[in-house]
Amino acid sequence: MTKPLPGATENLVEALAKIEHQQWMHWSQSVASHLSPTIRKKWEKSWTDYNKLTDDLKDADRVWARKVMTLLRRRRLIQ
């Protein structure tokens, strides 16, 4: 296995975080009709492109992206 290029790990984290956000939007929109109006209104603010999210919301997606990275490393699929 070759060493990742400088910045490659963070680029992968960002790519995975973006996918995580897309997955969350798909799921949250599918269950939205079962939510209270208050929660739905809060979630609707996040139903936007990943690049338009606040840093705090991006960080929440990055947490899950890094969990994927940890799994891939444990399975020796990446360094």
C-alpha positions in Angstrom: 0.0 0.0 0.0 1.4 3.4 -0.9 1.4 6.4 1.4 -1.4 8.9 0.9 -0.6 12.2 -0.7 -0.4 15.2 1.6 -4.0 16.4 2.2 -5.4 13.2 0.7 -6.8 12.0 4.0 -8.6 15.2 4.7 -9.9 15.3 1.1 -11.3 11.8 1.6 -12.9 12.9 5.0 -14.6 15.8 3.2 -15.8 13.5 0.4 -17.2 11.0 2.9 -18.7 13.8 5.0 -20.5 15.1 1.9 -21.9 11.6 1.2 -22.9 11.3 4.8 -24.8 14.6 4.6 -26.6 13.4 1.4 -27.5 10.1 3.2 -28.8 12.0 6.2 -30.9 14.3 4.0 -32.4 11.3 2.2 -33.3 9.6 5.5 -34.5 12.7 7.3 -36.8 13.7 4.5 -38.2 10.2 4.4 -39.2 10.4 8.1 -40.1 14.1 8.2 -43.8 13.5 8.0 -43.6 11.7 11.3 -41.9 14.5 13.2 -43.1 17.4 15.2 -43.3 20.6 13.3 -40.6 22.1 15.5 -38.1 19.3 14.7 -39.1 19.3 11.0 -38.5 23.1 10.8 -35.1 22.7 12.5 -34.1 19.9 10.1 -35.3 21.8 7.0 -32.6 24.4 7.6 -30.0 21.6 7.0 -31.6 20.3 3.8 -29.1 22.0 1.6 -25.9 21.3 -0.2 -23.0 20.2 2.1 -21.0 23.2 0.9 -23.6 25.6 2.3 -23.7 24.1 5.8 -22.2 25.9 8.8 -18.9 24.6 10.0 -20.6 23.1 13.1 -22.9 21.0 10.9 -20.1 20.0 8.6 -18.1 18.9 11.7 -21.0 16.6 12.6 -20.8 14.9 9.2 -17.0 14.7 9.5 -17.4 12.7 12.8 -19.1 10.0 10.8 -16.7 10.3 7.9 -13.8 9.7 10.3 -15.6 6.6 11.7 -15.6 5.2 8.1 -11.9 6.1 7.8 -11.2 4.2 11.0 -13.1 1.1 9.7 -11.2 1.2 6.4 -7.9 1.5 8.3 -8.7 -1.4 10.6 -9.5 -3.5 7.6 -6.2 -2.3 6.0 -8.1 -0.9 3.0 -6.4 2.5 3.5 -3.5 3.8 5.5 
